[in-house]
Amino acid sequence: MADDQPIGFLLSEPLDDALFIVEIAVHQAWQGRGVGRMMLEQVIETARRAAYPAVTLTTFRDVPWNAPFYTRLGFSMLSELRLPAGLAAKRELETEHGLPPETRCAMRLAL
């Protein structure tokens, strides 16, 4: 919050054996200031306290503030052939909604 206005949000939910990041967004005026990283660090700590073995997400492979950003935080890309059922279903839904599958990936941070 800044001046009582939200500057970003992160939505997560249990999926498979992990805490899945459904969506993360930061207001454009606040991007590049560590807000997204702080929100991710908070959800990772929440997952640790809740004894989840991992945090997962789906994202764009090559957009600099997507997969490369998550890789710098310790996330690894998962093989599309070995996705848990819930993550595979998320990826299928993305494709059904028009996101080209070759541009997307699933990632996991082991805790």
N, CA, C and O of each residue as an XYZ file, in Angstrom:
444
protein
N       0.840     -1.177      0.000
C       0.000      0.000      0.000
C       0.890      1.248      0.000
O       1.930      1.304      0.656
N       0.446      2.216     -0.744
C       1.087      3.525     -0.744
C      -0.032      4.556     -0.774
O      -0.887      4.526     -1.659
N      -0.026      5.454      0.178
C      -1.107      6.446      0.287
C      -2.471      5.762      0.298
O      -3.417      6.223     -0.340
N      -2.555      4.652      1.036
C      -3.791      3.873      1.171
C      -4.295      3.285     -0.144
O      -5.472      2.941     -0.253
N      -3.431      3.166     -1.133
C      -3.794      2.571     -2.419
C      -2.960      1.308     -2.632
O      -1.759      1.310     -2.361
N      -3.581      0.230     -3.114
C      -2.801     -0.983     -3.380
C      -1.813     -0.746     -4.514
O      -2.122     -0.061     -5.488
N      -0.627     -1.317     -4.376
C       0.391     -1.193     -5.418
C       0.693     -2.539     -6.066
O       1.456     -2.611     -7.030
N       0.101     -3.594     -5.541
C       0.305     -4.910     -6.125
C      -0.454     -5.962     -5.353
O      -0.994     -5.705     -4.278
N      -0.483     -7.158     -5.927
C      -1.101     -8.278     -5.222
C      -0.490     -9.586     -5.689
O       0.097     -9.666     -6.768
N      -0.635    -10.597     -4.868
C      -0.228    -11.954     -5.202
C      -1.326    -12.880     -4.695
O      -1.718    -12.815     -3.529
N      -1.817    -13.739     -5.578
C      -2.845    -14.721     -5.234
C      -2.231    -16.106     -5.340
O      -1.629    -16.444     -6.360
N      -2.379    -16.910     -4.293
C      -1.854    -18.280     -4.320
C      -2.923    -19.237     -3.827
O      -3.883    -18.837     -3.168
N      -2.738    -20.527     -4.163
C      -3.664    -21.569     -3.734
C      -2.926    -22.900     -3.689
O      -1.942    -23.078     -4.407
N      -3.376    -23.835     -2.866
C      -2.781    -25.173     -2.872
C      -3.053    -25.848     -4.219
O      -4.150    -25.742     -4.767
N      -2.045    -26.538     -4.739
C      -2.186    -27.288     -5.988
C      -1.185    -28.426     -5.969
O       0.006    -28.211     -5.747
N      -1.666    -29.630     -6.200
C      -0.823    -30.815     -6.101
C      -0.218    -30.825     -4.694
O      -0.953    -30.756     -3.709
N       1.099    -30.910     -4.589
C       1.737    -30.923     -3.264
C       2.336    -29.571     -2.901
O       3.071    -29.466     -1.919
N       2.033    -28.533     -3.682
C       2.725    -27.250     -3.546
C       1.743    -26.103     -3.311
O       0.526    -26.272     -3.384
N       2.311    -24.938     -3.027
C       1.542    -23.703     -3.013
C       1.754    -23.064     -4.386
O       2.881    -22.731     -4.751
N       0.684    -22.897     -5.134
C       0.733    -22.424     -6.512
C       0.444    -20.925     -6.561
O      -0.532    -20.456     -5.975
N       1.291    -20.183     -7.256
C       1.069    -18.752     -7.457
C       0.155    -18.595     -8.667
O       0.558    -18.838     -9.804
N      -1.068    -18.188     -8.404
C      -2.067    -18.014     -9.457
C      -1.751    -16.764    -10.268
O      -1.777    -16.783    -11.499
N      -1.456    -15.688     -9.567
C      -1.188    -14.423    -10.244
C      -0.409    -13.500     -9.322
O      -0.594    -13.497     -8.105
N       0.467    -12.720     -9.937
C       1.187    -11.669     -9.223
C       1.190    -10.449    -10.137
O       1.440    -10.561    -11.337
N       0.911     -9.292     -9.564
C       0.890     -8.063    -10.351
C       1.366     -6.905     -9.487
O       1.076     -6.838     -8.292
N       2.101     -5.998    -10.114
C       2.586     -4.787     -9.451
C       2.202     -3.603    -10.340
O       2.412     -3.633    -11.553
N       1.641     -2.564     -9.725
C       1.284     -1.351    -10.464
C       2.515     -0.858    -11.212
O       3.628     -0.882    -10.685
N       2.302     -0.411    -12.445
C       3.414     -0.002    -13.301
C       4.322      1.033    -12.633
O       5.541      0.976    -12.800
N       3.758      1.964    -11.891
C       4.565      3.002    -11.240
C       5.489      2.431    -10.171
O       6.450      3.089     -9.773
N       5.212      1.216     -9.701
C       6.006      0.607     -8.638
C       6.890     -0.535     -9.131
O       7.617     -1.138     -8.340
N       6.837     -0.836    -10.414
C       7.655     -1.927    -10.940
C       9.135     -1.561    -10.885
O       9.509     -0.397    -11.032
N       9.966     -2.575    -10.672
C      11.409     -2.365    -10.603
C      11.898     -1.873     -9.258
O      13.065     -1.503     -9.127
N      11.031     -1.858     -8.252
C      11.408     -1.377     -6.919
C      11.436     -2.493     -5.876
O      11.550     -2.225     -4.680
N      11.334     -3.741     -6.328
C      11.407     -4.862     -5.393
C      10.086     -5.281     -4.781
O      10.060     -6.153     -3.912
N       8.983     -4.676     -5.216
C       7.675     -5.013     -4.645
C       7.307     -6.458     -4.968
O       6.878     -7.199     -4.084
N       7.471     -6.862     -6.221
C       7.171     -8.239     -6.613
C       8.027     -9.236     -5.863
O       7.533    -10.265     -5.401
N       9.302     -8.937     -5.742
C      10.221     -9.812     -5.001
C       9.779     -9.932     -3.541
O       9.794    -11.028     -2.981
N       9.391     -8.826     -2.925
C       8.942     -8.874     -1.525
C       7.686     -9.729     -1.374
O       7.569    -10.506     -0.426
N       6.751     -9.584     -2.310
C       5.535    -10.400     -2.236
C       5.868    -11.878     -2.409
O       5.327    -12.727     -1.700
N       6.759    -12.186     -3.352
C       7.168    -13.579     -3.552
C       7.866    -14.131     -2.322
O       7.593    -15.257     -1.906
N       8.765    -13.350     -1.738
C       9.462    -13.807     -0.534
C       8.473    -14.090      0.591
O       8.659    -15.036      1.357
N       7.428    -13.279      0.697
C       6.418    -13.490      1.733
C       5.642    -14.779      1.494
O       5.407    -15.542      2.431
N       5.243    -15.031      0.250
C       4.483    -16.259     -0.023
C       5.374    -17.490      0.126
O       4.895    -18.547      0.537
N       6.648    -17.373     -0.197
C       7.581    -18.487     -0.002
C       7.711    -18.791      1.489
O       7.708    -19.955      1.889
N       7.824    -17.761      2.300
C       7.907    -17.969      3.751
C       6.606    -18.570      4.287
O       6.639    -19.441      5.155
N       5.485    -18.119      3.784
C       4.193    -18.686      4.179
C       4.132    -20.167      3.819
O       3.665    -20.980      4.616
N       4.599    -20.518      2.632
C       4.617    -21.924      2.205
C       5.519    -22.754      3.112
O       5.169    -23.875      3.478
N       6.673    -22.211      3.473
C       7.585    -22.928      4.386
C       6.909    -23.192      5.733
O       6.951    -24.310      6.246
N       6.291    -22.162      6.297
C       5.623    -22.312      7.597
C       4.480    -23.316      7.542
O       4.189    -23.985      8.533
N       3.838    -23.421      6.395
C       2.729    -24.364      6.223
C       3.222    -25.751      5.804
O       2.416    -26.644      5.545
N       4.536    -25.929      5.739
C       5.178    -27.212      5.416
C       4.921    -27.689      3.987
O       4.919    -28.893      3.728
N       4.704    -26.762      3.066
C       4.656    -27.155      1.658
C       6.076    -27.489      1.212
O       7.018    -26.814      1.625
N       6.250    -28.506      0.386
C       7.594    -28.825     -0.095
C       8.062    -27.920     -1.230
O       9.241    -27.928     -1.585
N       7.131    -27.127     -1.808
C       7.512    -26.313     -2.962
C       6.486    -25.215     -3.206
O       5.365    -25.245     -2.698
N       6.919    -24.242     -4.010
C       6.046    -23.214     -4.569
C       6.123    -23.389     -6.083
O       7.211    -23.560     -6.634
N       4.970    -23.347     -6.757
C       4.939    -23.515     -8.209
C       4.209    -22.352     -8.861
O       3.506    -21.587     -8.201
N       4.392    -22.235    -10.172
C       3.726    -21.197    -10.952
C       3.809    -21.557    -12.423
O       4.568    -22.445    -12.811
N       3.030    -20.867    -13.236
C       3.189    -20.922    -14.688
C       3.443    -19.503    -15.157
O       2.958    -18.543    -14.557
N       4.212    -19.373    -16.237
C       4.599    -18.039    -16.686
C       5.082    -18.084    -18.130
O       5.159    -19.153    -18.735
N       5.405    -16.925    -18.673
C       6.009    -16.848    -19.998
C       7.494    -17.174    -19.896
O       8.177    -16.740    -18.968
N       7.980    -17.941    -20.861
C       9.380    -18.386    -20.860
C      10.381    -17.242    -21.025
O      11.367    -17.169    -20.291
N      10.132    -16.354    -21.980
C      11.168    -15.418    -22.411
C      10.939    -13.961    -22.044
O      11.795    -13.122    -22.327
N       9.819    -13.636    -21.427
C       9.592    -12.252    -20.999
C      10.522    -11.988    -19.809
O      10.454    -12.715    -18.817
N      11.392    -10.963    -19.881
C      12.424    -10.769    -18.854
C      11.910    -10.713    -17.419
O      12.597    -11.169    -16.505
N      10.719    -10.162    -17.205
C      10.211    -10.071    -15.832
C       9.375    -11.295    -15.472
O       8.674    -11.284    -14.460
N       9.438    -12.353    -16.288
C       8.724    -13.595    -15.986
C       9.732    -14.698    -15.682
O      10.420    -14.622    -14.664
N       9.843    -15.715    -16.525
C      10.692    -16.872    -16.205
C      12.119    -16.482    -15.808
O      12.625    -17.023    -14.825
N      12.793    -15.572    -16.518
C      14.146    -15.211    -16.082
C      14.176    -14.620    -14.662
O      15.111    -14.877    -13.904
N      13.170    -13.842    -14.310
C      13.070    -13.276    -12.961
C      12.924    -14.390    -11.933
O      13.630    -14.404    -10.925
N      12.003    -15.330    -12.185
C      11.781    -16.425    -11.241
C      13.013    -17.324    -11.135
O      13.306    -17.851    -10.062
N      13.728    -17.500    -12.237
C      14.959    -18.302    -12.213
C      15.978    -17.665    -11.274
O      16.649    -18.368    -10.518
N      16.095    -16.357    -11.317
C      17.034    -15.663    -10.419
C      16.653    -15.854     -8.954
O      17.509    -15.763     -8.074
N      15.379    -16.117     -8.687
C      14.922    -16.346     -7.310
C      15.013    -17.814     -6.902
O      14.643    -18.171     -5.783
N      15.506    -18.670     -7.805
C      15.699    -20.077     -7.465
C      14.694    -21.043     -8.053
O      14.809    -22.249     -7.835
N      13.707    -20.551     -8.794
C      12.739    -21.438     -9.444
C      13.410    -22.148    -10.618
O      14.315    -21.603    -11.250
N      12.958    -23.367    -10.901
C      13.451    -24.146    -12.036
C      12.290    -24.490    -12.951
O      11.179    -24.752    -12.491
N      12.561    -24.488    -14.266
C      11.537    -24.911    -15.220
C      11.326    -26.410    -15.092
O      12.269    -27.175    -14.888
N      10.066    -26.812    -15.215
C       9.710    -28.222    -15.141
C       9.483    -28.772    -16.540
O       9.023    -28.054    -17.428
N       9.803    -30.038    -16.734
C       9.539    -30.705    -18.001
C       8.035    -30.822    -18.200
O       7.316    -31.262    -17.302
N       7.565    -30.432    -19.367
C       6.136    -30.528    -19.670
C       5.660    -31.977    -19.610
O       4.479    -32.230    -19.368
N       6.556    -32.916    -19.824
C       6.185    -34.333    -19.830
C       6.044    -34.912    -18.430
O       5.530    -36.018    -18.265
N       6.498    -34.172    -17.414
C       6.496    -34.707    -16.054
C       5.755    -33.809    -15.063
O       6.052    -33.825    -13.869
N       4.804    -33.038    -15.548
C       4.070    -32.141    -14.659
C       3.088    -32.922    -13.796
O       2.454    -33.860    -14.280
N       2.954    -32.549    -12.522
C       1.888    -33.132    -11.699
C       0.528    -32.800    -12.326
O       0.418    -31.855    -13.107
N      -0.481    -33.559    -11.991
C      -1.798    -33.432    -12.625
C      -2.365    -32.012    -12.562
O      -2.883    -31.510    -13.560
N      -2.271    -31.369    -11.412
C      -2.823    -30.027    -11.266
C      -2.125    -29.002    -12.144
O      -2.780    -28.173    -12.775
N      -0.802    -29.053    -12.187
C      -0.045    -28.124    -13.036
C      -0.318    -28.398    -14.509
O      -0.444    -27.463    -15.299
N      -0.411    -29.667    -14.884
C      -0.723    -30.015    -16.271
C      -2.086    -29.443    -16.654
O      -2.256    -28.929    -17.759
N      -3.051    -29.532    -15.750
C      -4.383    -28.983    -16.015
C      -4.328    -27.463    -16.167
O      -5.011    -26.904    -17.025
N      -3.524    -26.790    -15.344
C      -3.367    -25.330    -15.463
C      -2.803    -24.975    -16.834
O      -3.275    -24.041    -17.482
N      -1.786    -25.724    -17.275
C      -1.169    -25.457    -18.584
C      -2.172    -25.685    -19.715
O      -2.224    -24.911    -20.670
N      -2.965    -26.746    -19.602
C      -3.982    -27.016    -20.626
C      -5.009    -25.884    -20.678
O      -5.423    -25.466    -21.760
N      -5.410    -25.398    -19.527
C      -6.381    -24.305    -19.466
C      -5.816    -23.032    -20.101
O      -6.535    -22.309    -20.791
N      -4.537    -22.761    -19.869
C      -3.898    -21.598    -20.496
C      -3.976    -21.703    -22.018
O      -4.282    -20.726    -22.702
N      -3.698    -22.895    -22.536
C      -3.752    -23.113    -23.982
C      -5.175    -22.932    -24.493
O      -5.386    -22.309    -25.534
N      -6.154    -23.472    -23.768
C      -7.558    -23.310    -24.161
C      -7.967    -21.842    -24.189
O      -8.838    -21.454    -24.967
N      -7.345    -21.028    -23.345
C      -7.660    -19.596    -23.297
C      -6.837    -18.776    -24.284
O      -6.882    -17.546    -24.259
N      -6.082    -19.453    -25.158
C      -5.390    -18.770    -26.236
C      -3.930    -18.441    -26.020
O      -3.319    -17.798    -26.873
N      -3.350    -18.861    -24.907
C      -1.919    -18.611    -24.710
C      -1.129    -19.687    -25.451
O      -1.321    -20.874    -25.187
N      -0.244    -19.301    -26.371
C       0.518    -20.290    -27.129
C       1.374    -21.150    -26.187
O       2.185    -20.612    -25.433
N       1.202    -22.469    -26.223
C       1.906    -23.329    -25.268
C       3.427    -23.232    -25.355
O       4.117    -23.427    -24.355
N       3.955    -22.934    -26.542
C       5.411    -22.859    -26.686
C       5.996    -21.635    -25.988
O       7.209    -21.565    -25.793
N       5.159    -20.670    -25.608
C       5.649    -19.471    -24.927
C       5.550    -19.574    -23.413
O       6.013    -18.687    -22.696
N       4.942    -20.664    -22.918
C       4.651    -20.800    -21.491
C       5.477    -21.923    -20.871
O       5.966    -22.811    -21.569
N       5.622    -21.867    -19.553
C       6.304    -22.934    -18.828
C       5.757    -23.006    -17.407
O       5.151    -22.059    -16.904
N       5.985    -24.141    -16.780
C       5.687    -24.314    -15.359
C       7.017    -24.296    -14.623
O       8.017    -24.809    -15.125
N       7.031    -23.704    -13.430
C       8.262    -23.592    -12.648
C       7.995    -24.026    -11.213
O       6.863    -23.980    -10.731
N       9.063    -24.449    -10.540
C       8.953    -24.940     -9.163
C      10.158    -24.461     -8.354
O      11.293    -24.477     -8.829
N       9.885    -24.041     -7.141
C      10.929    -23.707     -6.175
C      10.812    -24.711     -5.040
O       9.842    -24.683     -4.283
N      11.789    -25.595     -4.918
C      11.787    -26.562     -3.819
C      12.144    -25.835     -2.535
O      13.050    -25.002     -2.512
N      11.426    -26.158     -1.467
C      11.667    -25.498     -0.179
C      12.402    -26.422      0.769
O      12.693    -26.040      1.903
